[in-house]
Amino acid sequence: MKKLITALKATKLVIFDLDGVIYRGNSLLSNVNYVIEELKKNSIKVVYNTNNSTATREMYINKLKKLGIPSTLDDFYTSASIASDEISQIKKHANLFVIGEIGLKEELRAKGHIIFSDTDDYRNVDFVIVGLDRSFTYKKLAYAQKCILQGKAEFYATNTDTTLPMDDGLLPGAGVMVNALELCTRHSPIKVFGKPNPFGIQKIIKEYNVSPEYVVIFGDRLNTDIVAGNRAGIKTVLVLTGVSNQEDVNSLLEKSNTDQDLIPNLVINSLIEIFI
């Protein structure tokens, strides 16, 4: 059985980002299956925390299954599922306009919320919730703007990632849609549910009743995964298989005024490096 490197000894719970850490697009990254198997053999709980709100948790289970990684519904904490939980705490059975895809809409519907279309009466919309929407249109943006400026709707977002890692490069992320609505309404989201907000990580820690000192997050973005982990008080590992690279880290270290939440505890080229 492989052993964790010294910096990660005593780990009880590992939180993985998905895009850029476990896979890119539909391609599994090198040695990921093996790493997850070894962690579980070492009695370490493995969960996934992603900002991508386009898929339901059931869809993530099926995706990982096709990549050879078994998982259950409880293993996933997505910005969509977190947003759904939080909105439900604010108001039960709310009327929502969603700029987003099936993952976000289905998580919200599962909690009893009603999803409005852009032809429904904007005055009855309680919340506008924005996530990644690859069918984003001017019409959706205009309706969301109207809900906020002329109606009573409050503005929330799943995440503000500017890019989405794919097999052959990067695509625009949810932040593009969030910024568009922010610009035309002059309103910022009341809350962003995904990383760098540490809420999701804190939720995981609480549910598994593990002290933060025994928890590690592996992410590929300094300004989301690493910031969220540092703010939650857990160990942070940047994996150089996604968005952020070594030059980004070096640049931060060279600056005297760098936000320390951006600095990971450890930088690795790939996940296999956590074992000796």
C-alpha positions in Angstrom: 0.0 0.0 0.0 1.3 3.4 -1.0 1.9 6.0 1.8 0.9 9.7 1.7 3.8 12.1 1.5 4.8 13.7 4.9 2.9 17.0 4.2 -0.4 15.1 4.0 0.0 12.6 6.8 -2.9 12.3 9.2 -5.4 13.2 6.4 -8.9 11.8 7.1 -10.9 13.6 4.4 -10.0 14.6 0.9 -12.0 17.1 -1.2 -11.4 17.0 -5.0 -12.4 19.6 -7.5 -13.5 17.8 -10.7 -12.8 19.9 -13.8 -9.0 20.1 -14.2 -8.2 17.7 -11.3 -10.1 14.5 -11.9 -10.7 15.0 -15.7 -10.6 17.5 -18.5 -13.8 17.5 -20.5 -14.5 13.8 -20.9 -10.9 12.6 -20.5 -9.7 11.1 -17.2 -6.4 12.6 -16.1 -3.4 10.3 -15.6 -3.4 8.0 -12.6 -6.6 9.5 -11.0 -8.3 6.1 -10.6 -5.3 4.7 -8.9 -4.9 7.7 -6.6 -8.6 7.5 -5.4 -8.3 3.7 -4.8 -5.1 4.2 -2.7 -6.7 7.0 -0.7 -9.7 4.7 0.1 -7.3 1.9 1.0 -5.7 4.3 3.5 -9.2 4.8 5.1 -9.4 8.3 3.7 -12.9 9.6 2.8 -13.1 11.0 -0.7 -15.7 13.7 -1.8 -16.0 16.1 -4.7 -16.7 19.8 -4.6 -17.2 21.5 -8.0 -18.3 24.9 -9.1 -19.7 23.5 -12.3 -23.5 23.7 -12.0 -24.4 22.2 -15.4 -24.8 18.6 -14.3 -26.9 17.0 -11.6 -25.2 14.9 -9.0 -26.7 11.8 -10.7 -25.0 12.9 -13.9 -21.7 13.2 -12.1 -22.1 9.7 -10.7 -22.6 8.3 -14.2 -19.7 10.3 -15.6 -17.2 9.0 -13.0 -18.6 5.5 -13.5 -17.7 5.7 -17.2 -14.2 6.8 -16.2 -13.9 3.9 -13.9 -14.5 5.7 -10.6 -17.4 4.4 -8.4 -19.2 7.1 -6.3 -22.5 7.8 -4.6 -24.8 10.8 -4.4 -23.5 11.8 -1.0 -20.0 12.1 -2.4 -20.9 15.3 -4.4 -21.2 18.9 -3.3 -21.8 21.0 -6.4 -22.5 24.7 -6.6 -25.9 23.8 -7.8 -26.7 21.5 -4.9 -25.3 24.0 -2.4 -27.3 26.8 -4.0 -30.4 24.7 -3.8 -29.9 24.0 -0.1 -29.2 27.7 0.7 -32.1 29.1 -1.3 -34.4 26.7 0.5 -33.2 28.1 3.8 -34.2 31.6 2.6 -37.6 30.7 1.2 -39.5 27.5 0.6 -41.1 26.9 -2.8 -39.7 30.1 -4.3 -40.3 31.4 -7.8 -37.0 31.4 -9.6 -35.6 32.6 -12.9 -32.5 30.6 -13.7 -29.7 31.4 -16.1 -28.2 27.9 -16.1 -28.5 24.4 -17.3 -30.2 21.1 -16.2 -27.9 20.5 -13.2 -28.9 23.7 -11.5 -32.6 23.6 -12.5 -33.1 20.0 -11.4 -31.4 20.5 -8.1 -33.7 23.5 -7.4 -36.8 21.7 -8.6 -35.9 18.8 -6.3 -36.3 21.2 -3.4 -39.8 22.2 -4.5 -38.9 25.5 -6.2 -40.7 26.7 -9.4 -38.6 27.6 -12.4 -40.0 30.5 -14.4 -39.5 31.0 -18.2 -38.6 34.3 -19.7 -42.3 34.7 -20.8 -43.7 34.5 -17.2 -44.7 37.6 -15.2 -41.3 39.0 -13.9 -43.1 40.6 -11.0 -43.6 37.2 -9.4 -39.9 36.1 -9.5 -38.3 35.9 -6.0 -34.7 35.1 -7.0 -32.6 35.2 -10.1 -29.9 32.5 -9.9 -27.0 32.5 -12.4 -24.7 29.6 -13.3 -23.0 28.4 -16.4 -25.4 28.5 -19.4 -24.1 27.4 -22.8 -27.4 28.5 -24.3 -27.1 32.0 -22.8 -29.0 34.6 -24.8 -29.7 38.4 -24.8 -33.4 37.5 -24.1 -32.5 35.7 -20.9 -30.2 38.5 -19.8 -32.9 41.1 -20.5 -35.5 39.2 -18.6 -33.2 38.7 -15.6 -32.4 42.4 -15.6 -36.1 43.2 -15.6 -36.7 40.8 -12.7 -34.1 42.6 -10.6 -34.6 46.2 -11.7 -38.4 46.4 -12.1 -39.5 43.4 -10.1 -38.6 42.1 -6.6 -36.0 39.5 -7.5 -32.8 39.1 -5.6 -29.6 38.1 -7.4 -27.6 35.0 -6.5 -24.9 33.1 -8.4 -23.5 29.6 -8.3 -19.9 30.7 -9.1 -17.9 33.3 -10.9 -15.3 31.1 -12.7 -14.2 32.9 -15.8 -13.2 29.7 -17.7 -14.1 26.0 -17.9 -11.3 23.5 -18.6 -12.0 21.1 -21.6 -10.1 18.4 -23.5 -8.6 20.9 -26.0 -8.4 24.1 -23.9 -10.6 26.5 -22.1 -14.2 27.7 -22.6 -16.0 30.7 -21.0 -17.2 29.9 -17.5 -20.2 31.0 -15.4 -18.5 34.3 -14.5 -19.2 35.6 -18.0 -23.0 35.3 -17.4 -22.7 36.6 -13.8 -20.7 39.6 -14.9 -23.1 40.4 -17.8 -26.0 40.6 -15.3 -24.0 42.5 -12.8 -23.0 45.0 -15.4 -26.5 45.7 -16.8 -28.2 45.9 -13.3 -25.3 47.5 -11.3 -26.1 44.9 -8.7 -23.6 42.3 -7.4 -24.8 38.9 -6.4 -26.0 38.8 -2.8 -24.1 35.6 -2.4 -21.9 33.4 -4.6 -22.5 29.8 -3.4 -19.4 28.2 -5.0 -15.7 28.6 -4.4 -14.0 30.9 -3.3 -16.8 31.1 -0.8 -15.7 28.5 1.8 -19.3 27.6 2.6 -19.3 24.3 0.7 -16.1 23.1 2.3 -17.4 24.1 5.8 -20.6 22.2 5.0 -18.6 19.1 4.1 -16.4 19.4 7.3 -19.5 19.7 9.5 -21.4 16.8 7.9 -18.4 14.5 8.3 -17.5 15.8 11.7 -13.8 16.1 10.9 -11.5 18.7 12.3 -10.2 21.1 9.5 -6.6 20.1 10.3 -7.3 16.6 8.9 -8.9 17.8 5.6 -7.2 18.5 2.3 -8.6 20.0 -0.9 -7.0 19.4 -4.3 -7.8 22.1 -6.9 -6.6 23.5 -10.1 -7.5 27.2 -9.5 -5.7 29.5 -7.1 -8.5 32.0 -6.9 -11.3 29.5 -6.2 -10.2 26.1 -4.9 -7.1 27.3 -3.0 -8.8 30.5 -1.6 -11.8 28.5 -0.4 -9.7 25.9 1.2 -7.5 28.4 3.0 -10.5 30.4 4.2 -12.0 27.2 5.6 -8.7 26.5 7.4 -7.9 23.2 5.7 -4.7 22.1 3.8 -4.6 23.2 0.2 -2.9 21.5 -2.8 -2.7 23.0 -6.2 -2.6 20.4 -9.0 -1.0 21.7 -12.2 -3.4 19.8 -14.5 -6.0 22.5 -15.0 -6.1 26.3 -15.0 -3.4 27.7 -12.7 0.2 27.0 -13.4 3.6 27.3 -11.7 4.2 30.7 -13.1 1.0 31.9 -11.5 2.3 30.7 -8.1 5.8 32.2 -8.6 4.3 35.5 -9.5 2.2 35.6 -6.3 5.3 34.6 -4.2 7.3 37.5 -5.7 4.7 40.1 -4.7 4.9 41.7 -1.3 1.2 42.4 -1.1 -0.2 39.0 -2.2 -3.3 37.8 -0.5 -2.1 34.8 1.5 -5.3 32.9 0.8 -4.1 32.5 -2.7 -1.0 30.6 -1.7 -1.4 26.8 -1.6 0.3 24.7 1.1 1.6 22.4 -1.7 2.0 22.4 -5.5 2.1 19.2 -7.4 2.3 18.4 -11.1 -0.2 15.5 -10.9 -2.1 13.6 -8.2 0.2 10.6 -8.2 2.9 12.8 -6.5 1.0 12.7 -3.2 2.3 9.1 -2.7 5.7 7.7 -2.1 
